[in-house]
Amino acid sequence: MAPTLAQAYRRRWWMACTAMVENLFFSAVLFGWGSLLIMLQKEGFYSHFCPEKNGTNSSESQHPMEHQWPTCESQEEMLNLGFTIGSFVLSATTLPLGILMDRFGPRPIRLVGSSSFAASCALMALASQKPLVLSPLIFLALSLNGFGGICLTFTSLTLPNIFGNLRSTVMSLMIGSYASSAITFPGVKLIYDAGVSFVVIMFTWSALACLIFLNCALNWPSEAFPAPEEANYMKKIKVNGLALDHKVTGDRSLVHVTTTSQQLNQKTPNAEEEREFFSLSQEVEGTLAATPEKSVPFRKSLFSPIFLWSLLTMGMTQLRVIFYMAAMNKMLEFLITGGQKLETEEEECYMKEQVGFYSSVFGAMQLLCLLTCPLIGYIMDWRIKECVDVPGDANILEETRDGIAKKETRIRYGKIQKLTNAIYAFLLTNTLLVVFGVTCLIHSLHVQLLSFILHTVIRGFYHSACGGLYAAVFPSNHFGTLTGLQSTISAIFALLQQPLFMVMLGPLHGDPFWVNLGLLFFSLLGYLLPTHLFFYRAKLQKKLYSWKAPEVSYLQETVA
């Protein structure tokens, strides 16, 4: 039986810690494709596409660890096709997942996702037993791997809602663990190279995915996690010494709070407690009287300027990041060879060793996402606790430590502060993206180490900034659909990396300079979103500070 929201709230730290571990080892592991590709080739997947060398027998009767399967470009093309399908599923299915999650909550999606990931690992293990016959199963396995991974990632993004003012920080940790999952397959390859069979590794991984299913069944509630501004049960309402964590959904909830207080506390309340309860009752009644966020039509969120500008910014950033991941090895080869054709086997071996070394360094740096993502989360949460929700709250008196009441001298409104934080986050992210574009133009292997660091940081930053912006601006019941739509459109943008890659290899003869230069100019468009947020914030500030009325929501203001 699924736990209630109140039970889930008490287990929130366990759920957050396990979700980060699950994201790290089971989400976007396909981004470590280079290491998985080597293992699949050694296991003989699609090796029948390759001509036999030195009289080697491709029969499956030999032990797979003793047999050296032939490799070739045709084999790599087929396996890369499987990766293309799996990675596209990982990104493009976010839209239907978002719609389903807004309708049914994260629990069933997470259960299906963990089952899909377990099935993908089992399929790869089974197919490796007879690769000449079962190689086509790799397409299904990689698709299930991508689908299961994005299910786990996507559902974990709703979990920060129950952390109140730490929502953006916790979300950045979730996204950081997702971005760092690219290191998983390089780690698995180290175990594989140590002598552990591919079958044992994959079946063990499948069993661990089953533990995710069990953890979700025991701890994740059937209801969606409401945002802090939508649920008073997150505020730990104190009534006569009783702390209640309850979701306010209507007048019945107010009666429930009053009745529980009377039953559990039989003593006569003093005047101070009566004033506290009366104040809290008025707050609840005011919340009920206000228009709930869930009444905001989805089309207003969809066609709001902030969302439309975010589509352009995220699509551009996704294209820049994915193109570098796809073309990195070829870029490194060009830097090492200078565009010259290698004449001897020694030069070719040296080039492969250098490319392999820098590729391994790039993979190891993916763990930096866990260290850098909390920074963008801290920026998104900066000074949120010091803010008031509506202009009317600015008249509330604060008590000092001496018991003297004084009026707040400087008013910070929550909506204004969230927009300010989002501006800072996107300015920092896009500035790093521009610096990254400049370093890619420099013909130096050592400078590319800086490019690796910037690429890793940007991957965590731009997802965290976008997620924090959506959570701050849009209703939580729109979050899943909007995030899914944004991810799907970004995946479509990322498909442009293939023609860019072909242009680099064809007319440009492997020289990435002009493609990187074009992408550098394209990345300047990322400043349009923080610019729009700046002007909208100025407009909202003028309204709030000049007109003492309930705060106008972003959607009511911008989509007129």
C-alpha positions in Angstrom: 0.0 0.0 0.0 1.3 3.4 -0.9 2.2 5.8 1.9 0.4 9.0 2.5 1.9 12.5 1.8 2.4 13.0 5.5 4.3 9.7 5.7 6.4 10.6 2.6 7.2 14.0 4.2 8.6 12.3 7.2 10.8 10.1 5.0 11.8 12.9 2.6 15.5 12.8 3.4 15.7 9.0 2.9 13.8 9.4 -0.4 16.1 12.3 -1.5 19.3 10.4 -0.7 18.2 7.2 -2.4 16.9 9.1 -5.4 20.3 10.7 -5.9 22.1 7.4 -5.7 19.5 5.9 -8.1 20.0 8.8 -10.6 23.8 8.4 -10.4 23.8 4.7 -11.3 20.5 4.1 -13.2 19.5 7.3 -15.1 21.3 8.7 -18.1 24.0 6.0 -18.1 23.8 5.9 -21.9 25.9 9.2 -22.0 28.8 6.9 -21.1 28.3 5.2 -24.5 32.0 5.1 -25.4 32.7 2.5 -22.7 29.6 0.4 -23.4 30.5 0.3 -27.1 33.9 -1.2 -26.4 32.3 -3.9 -24.2 29.6 -4.7 -26.8 32.3 -5.1 -29.5 34.3 -7.4 -27.3 31.2 -9.5 -26.7 30.7 -9.9 -30.4 27.5 -7.9 -31.1 27.1 -7.5 -34.9 30.6 -9.0 -35.4 29.3 -10.9 -38.3 29.3 -7.6 -40.2 33.1 -7.7 -40.1 35.5 -9.8 -42.2 37.5 -12.4 -40.3 41.1 -11.6 -39.6 44.0 -13.9 -39.4 41.8 -16.9 -39.9 39.9 -16.4 -36.7 36.8 -18.5 -36.3 33.6 -16.5 -35.5 31.9 -19.6 -34.2 30.1 -19.2 -30.9 31.4 -22.5 -29.6 34.5 -20.9 -28.2 34.4 -19.2 -24.8 33.5 -15.5 -25.2 36.4 -14.4 -22.9 38.9 -16.4 -25.0 37.6 -15.5 -28.4 38.7 -12.2 -30.0 35.7 -11.0 -32.1 36.5 -9.0 -35.2 35.6 -5.3 -35.2 34.9 -2.9 -38.1 33.2 0.4 -39.0 30.0 -1.4 -40.2 29.6 -3.0 -36.7 30.2 0.4 -35.0 27.6 2.1 -37.2 25.0 -0.5 -36.3 25.7 -0.2 -32.6 25.8 3.6 -32.8 22.3 3.4 -34.4 21.2 1.6 -31.3 22.7 4.4 -29.1 21.0 7.1 -31.3 17.6 5.4 -30.7 18.2 4.9 -27.0 19.4 8.5 -26.4 16.5 9.9 -28.4 14.1 7.8 -26.3 15.8 9.2 -23.2 15.1 12.8 -24.2 12.0 12.7 -26.4 9.7 10.7 -24.1 9.8 13.4 -21.5 6.7 15.1 -22.9 4.3 12.1 -22.6 5.9 11.3 -19.3 5.2 14.8 -18.1 1.6 14.6 -19.1 1.2 11.2 -17.4 3.0 12.4 -14.2 0.7 15.4 -14.0 -2.2 13.1 -14.2 -1.2 10.1 -12.1 1.7 11.3 -10.0 5.4 10.0 -10.0 4.8 6.6 -8.3 3.5 4.5 -11.2 6.0 6.0 -13.6 8.9 5.3 -11.3 7.7 1.7 -10.9 7.6 1.2 -14.7 11.0 3.0 -15.1 12.8 0.7 -12.7 11.2 -2.4 -14.3 12.3 -1.2 -17.8 15.9 -0.6 -16.7 16.0 -4.1 -15.1 14.7 -5.6 -18.3 17.2 -3.8 -20.4 20.2 -5.1 -18.4 18.7 -8.6 -18.5 18.3 -8.4 -22.3 21.9 -7.3 -22.8 23.1 -10.2 -20.7 21.0 -12.8 -22.6 21.9 -11.4 -26.0 25.6 -11.7 -25.2 25.2 -15.5 -24.9 24.5 -15.8 -28.7 25.5 -12.5 -30.3 25.4 -13.8 -33.8 21.6 -14.5 -33.4 20.5 -12.2 -30.7 22.4 -9.0 -31.6 19.2 -7.2 -32.7 18.0 -7.3 -29.1 20.5 -4.6 -28.4 18.1 -2.0 -30.0 15.3 -3.0 -27.6 17.7 -3.1 -24.6 19.1 0.3 -25.3 15.6 1.8 -25.8 14.4 0.3 -22.5 17.6 1.6 -20.8 17.0 5.1 -22.0 13.3 5.0 -21.1 13.9 3.6 -17.7 16.6 6.1 -17.0 14.5 9.1 -17.9 11.6 7.8 -15.8 13.8 7.7 -12.8 15.2 11.1 -13.5 11.9 12.8 -14.3 10.1 11.6 -11.2 12.9 12.6 -8.9 12.5 16.2 -10.1 9.1 16.4 -8.2 10.7 15.3 -4.9 12.2 18.7 -4.1 8.7 20.2 -3.7 8.5 18.8 -0.2 11.7 20.6 0.9 10.2 24.1 1.0 12.9 26.8 0.6 15.5 24.2 -0.2 13.6 23.1 -3.2 16.1 24.5 -5.8 19.1 23.2 -3.9 17.7 19.7 -3.7 16.6 19.8 -7.3 20.1 20.8 -8.3 21.4 17.7 -6.5 19.0 15.5 -8.4 20.1 17.0 -11.7 23.7 16.8 -10.7 23.4 13.1 -10.0 21.6 12.7 -13.3 24.4 14.6 -15.2 27.1 12.6 -13.4 25.6 9.2 -14.4 27.7 9.4 -17.6 30.6 8.0 -15.4 28.7 4.8 -14.7 29.6 2.8 -17.8 33.3 3.8 -17.6 33.2 2.4 -14.0 31.5 -0.7 -15.2 34.2 -1.1 -17.9 36.9 -1.1 -15.2 35.1 -4.0 -13.6 34.8 -5.8 -16.9 38.5 -5.3 -17.7 39.3 -6.8 -14.3 37.9 -10.1 -15.5 34.2 -10.1 -14.4 32.0 -11.4 -17.1 29.6 -9.2 -19.0 26.7 -11.5 -18.0 27.4 -11.3 -14.3 27.7 -7.5 -14.5 24.4 -7.0 -16.3 22.4 -9.5 -14.2 23.7 -7.9 -11.0 22.7 -4.5 -12.4 19.3 -5.8 -13.2 18.9 -7.1 -9.6 19.9 -3.7 -8.2 17.2 -2.1 -10.4 14.7 -4.3 -8.7 15.6 -2.7 -5.4 14.6 0.6 -6.9 11.2 -0.9 -7.6 10.9 -2.1 -4.0 12.0 1.3 -2.5 9.5 3.1 -4.6 6.7 0.7 -3.6 7.4 1.2 0.0 8.1 5.0 0.2 6.7 6.9 -2.7 3.1 8.2 -2.3 0.4 7.8 -4.9 -0.3 11.5 -4.9 1.9 14.1 -6.6 4.1 16.2 -4.4 2.5 19.7 -4.1 4.7 22.8 -4.2 5.2 24.7 -0.9 3.0 27.6 -2.0 0.2 25.2 -2.8 0.1 23.1 0.4 -0.2 24.3 3.9 0.7 20.9 5.3 4.3 21.9 4.5 4.2 24.8 6.9 4.0 22.7 10.1 1.0 24.6 11.4 1.1 24.9 15.2 -2.3 24.8 16.9 -2.2 24.7 20.8 1.2 23.0 20.7 0.3 20.4 18.0 2.3 20.4 14.8 0.1 19.3 11.9 1.4 18.4 8.5 -1.8 18.4 6.4 -2.7 19.3 2.8 -5.3 22.0 2.7 -7.7 21.3 -0.1 -10.9 22.8 1.1 -13.1 23.9 4.1 -13.1 20.3 5.5 -9.4 20.6 6.1 -9.9 23.7 8.3 -12.6 21.8 10.3 -10.1 18.8 10.6 -7.4 21.1 12.1 -9.8 22.6 14.6 -11.3 19.3 15.7 -8.0 17.6 16.1 -6.8 20.5 18.2 -9.8 20.2 20.5 -9.4 16.4 20.9 -5.7 16.2 21.5 -5.4 19.2 23.8 -8.1 19.3 26.5 -6.7 22.2 28.4 -8.3 25.6 28.0 -6.2 27.7 25.6 -4.9 31.0 26.9 -5.4 34.3 25.2 -2.1 34.1 23.3 -2.8 30.7 21.9 -6.3 31.8 20.8 -4.8 34.8 19.0 -2.3 32.4 17.3 -5.0 30.0 16.2 -7.3 32.9 15.0 -4.4 34.2 12.9 -3.7 30.8 11.4 -7.4 30.3 10.7 -7.5 33.5 8.8 -4.5 32.5 6.8 -6.1 29.2 5.8 -9.3 30.9 4.9 -7.4 33.5 2.8 -5.7 30.6 1.0 -9.0 29.0 0.3 -10.5 32.2 -0.9 -7.7 32.9 -3.3 -7.6 31.5 -6.7 -5.7 28.2 -6.6 -2.8 27.7 -9.0 -4.4 24.6 -10.4 -7.2 26.8 -11.9 -4.6 28.5 -14.2 -5.2 27.1 -17.8 -2.3 25.2 -19.2 -2.3 27.3 -22.4 -1.3 30.4 -20.4 1.8 28.6 -19.1 2.5 27.1 -22.6 2.4 30.5 -24.4 3.9 32.6 -21.7 7.0 34.6 -22.9 9.3 33.1 -20.2 8.5 29.5 -21.4 9.0 30.4 -25.1 12.3 32.1 -24.4 13.4 29.2 -22.3 12.8 26.8 -25.2 15.2 28.8 -27.4 17.8 29.0 -24.6 17.6 25.3 -23.6 17.5 24.1 -27.2 20.6 26.1 -28.1 22.5 24.9 -25.0 21.5 21.3 -25.6 22.7 21.4 -29.2 26.1 22.9 -28.1 26.5 20.3 -25.3 25.4 17.2 -27.4 27.5 18.2 -30.4 30.6 18.4 -28.3 29.9 14.9 -26.8 29.4 13.4 -30.3 32.4 15.0 -32.0 34.9 15.1 -29.1 36.9 12.2 -30.3 37.2 13.6 -33.8 38.1 17.0 -32.4 40.9 15.4 -30.3 42.2 13.5 -33.3 42.4 16.7 -35.4 44.3 18.5 -32.6 46.8 15.6 -32.3 47.3 15.1 -36.0 46.9 18.7 -37.1 44.7 17.4 -39.9 47.5 15.4 -41.5 47.1 11.8 -42.6 49.0 9.3 -40.5 51.5 7.3 -42.4 52.8 4.7 -39.8 51.1 2.4 -37.4 53.2 3.9 -34.5 51.6 7.3 -35.2 48.2 5.8 -35.3 48.7 4.0 -32.1 50.0 7.1 -30.4 46.9 9.1 -31.6 44.5 6.4 -30.3 46.3 6.3 -26.9 46.1 10.1 -26.6 42.4 10.1 -27.6 41.7 7.3 -25.2 43.5 9.1 -22.4 41.6 12.4 -22.8 38.3 10.6 -23.3 38.9 8.8 -19.9 39.7 12.2 -18.3 36.5 13.6 -19.7 34.5 10.7 -18.4 36.0 11.0 -14.9 35.1 14.7 -14.8 31.4 14.0 -15.0 31.4 13.6 -11.2 32.0 17.3 -11.0 28.3 17.7 -11.7 27.6 16.6 -8.1 29.9 19.3 -6.7 28.9 22.2 -9.0 25.1 21.7 -9.3 24.4 22.7 -5.6 26.0 26.1 -6.5 23.3 26.9 -9.0 20.7 25.6 -6.5 22.1 27.9 -3.9 21.8 30.8 -6.4 18.1 29.9 -7.1 17.4 29.7 -3.3 19.3 32.9 -2.3 17.4 35.0 0.3 14.1 33.2 -0.3 13.6 32.8 3.4 13.8 36.6 3.9 10.9 37.3 1.5 7.2 37.9 2.0 4.6 36.3 -0.2 2.2 39.2 -0.8 2.4 43.0 -0.3 0.0 42.7 2.6 2.6 40.7 4.5 4.9 43.7 4.5 2.9 45.3 7.3 3.5 42.5 9.7 5.7 43.4 12.7 8.7 41.5 13.6 9.8 40.8 17.2 13.4 41.3 18.0 15.3 39.3 20.6 14.5 42.0 23.2 10.8 41.6 22.6 10.5 45.0 20.9 8.4 45.1 17.8 9.7 46.9 14.8 8.7 47.3 11.2 10.7 45.6 8.5 12.8 48.3 6.8 13.4 46.5 3.6 10.8 44.5 1.9 11.7 41.5 -0.2 8.9 39.9 -2.2 9.1 36.2 -3.0 8.2 36.5 -6.7 10.8 39.3 -7.2 13.5 37.4 -5.5 12.9 34.2 -7.4 13.1 36.2 -10.7 16.3 37.9 -9.5 17.9 34.5 -8.7 16.8 33.1 -12.1 18.5 36.1 -13.8 21.7 35.5 -12.0 21.6 31.7 -12.7 21.1 32.0 -16.5 23.6 34.9 -16.8 26.2 32.7 -15.1 25.3 29.6 -17.2 25.4 31.4 -20.5 28.6 33.2 -19.7 30.3 29.9 -19.0 28.8 28.6 -22.3 30.4 31.5 -24.2 33.8 30.9 -22.5 33.5 27.2 -23.3 32.9 28.1 -27.0 36.1 30.3 -26.9 38.2 27.4 -25.4 37.0 25.1 -28.1 38.5 27.4 -30.7 42.0 27.2 -29.2 44.3 24.6 -30.9 45.7 23.1 -27.7 45.2 19.8 -26.0 45.9 21.2 -22.6 43.3 23.9 -23.0 40.8 21.2 -23.8 41.0 20.1 -20.2 39.5 23.4 -19.3 36.8 22.8 -22.0 36.1 19.4 -20.3 35.5 21.2 -17.0 33.3 23.9 -18.5 31.3 21.3 -20.4 30.6 19.3 -17.3 29.7 22.4 -15.2 27.3 23.7 -17.9 25.5 20.3 -18.2 24.5 20.5 -14.6 23.9 24.3 -14.5 21.5 24.7 -17.3 19.2 21.9 -16.3 19.1 23.1 -12.7 18.5 26.7 -13.6 15.6 25.8 -15.9 14.1 23.4 -13.4 14.3 26.0 -10.7 12.8 28.7 -12.9 9.8 26.4 -13.9 9.2 25.5 -10.3 9.3 29.1 -9.2 7.1 30.6 -11.9 4.6 28.0 -13.1 2.0 25.9 -11.2 3.4 22.6 -10.0 0.7 20.6 -11.9 2.1 22.1 -15.1 5.7 21.4 -14.2 5.9 17.9 -15.6 4.3 18.7 -18.9 6.3 21.9 -19.4 9.6 20.2 -18.5 8.7 17.3 -20.8 7.9 19.6 -23.7 11.0 21.6 -23.2 13.1 18.4 -23.1 11.5 17.1 -26.3 12.0 20.3 -28.2 15.6 20.4 -27.0 16.1 16.8 -28.2 14.8 17.9 -31.6 17.4 20.8 -31.5 20.1 18.3 -30.6 19.4 16.3 -33.8 21.0 19.1 -35.7 24.3 17.9 -34.4 24.3 15.1 -37.0 24.4 17.4 -40.0 26.9 19.6 -38.3 29.1 16.5 -37.6 28.8 15.5 -41.3 29.8 19.0 -42.4 32.8 18.9 -40.1 34.0 15.5 -41.5 33.1 16.3 -45.2 33.7 19.8 -46.5 35.8 20.9 -43.5 38.0 17.8 -43.6 37.7 17.2 -39.9 38.5 20.8 -38.9 35.9 21.8 -36.2 36.9 25.5 -36.1 34.1 26.9 -38.3 31.4 24.8 -36.7 32.6 25.8 -33.2 32.7 29.5 -34.3 29.1 29.3 -35.6 27.9 27.7 -32.4 29.8 30.3 -30.4 27.8 33.1 -32.1 24.6 31.0 -31.7 25.2 30.7 -28.0 24.9 34.5 -27.6 21.1 34.0 -28.0 21.1 32.6 -24.5 21.2 36.1 -23.1 17.7 36.8 -24.4 16.0 34.9 -21.6 17.7 36.7 -18.6 17.1 40.0 -20.5 13.4 39.3 -20.7 13.3 38.3 -17.0 15.1 41.5 -16.1 12.4 43.7 -17.8 9.6 41.6 -16.5 11.0 41.9 -13.0 11.2 45.7 -13.3 7.6 45.8 -14.4 6.5 43.6 -11.5 8.5 45.6 -9.0 6.8 48.8 -10.1 3.4 47.3 -9.6 4.2 45.7 -6.2 5.8 48.7 -4.7 3.3 51.3 -5.9 0.1 49.4 -5.5 -0.5 47.6 -2.1 -2.7 44.8 -3.3 -2.4 41.0 -3.5 0.5 40.0 -5.7 -0.4 39.4 -9.3 0.8 36.0 -10.5 3.2 35.8 -13.4 0.8 34.0 -15.6 -2.0 36.5 -15.0 0.4 39.3 -15.7 2.2 38.2 -18.8 -0.5 36.4 -20.8 -2.9 39.3 -21.2 
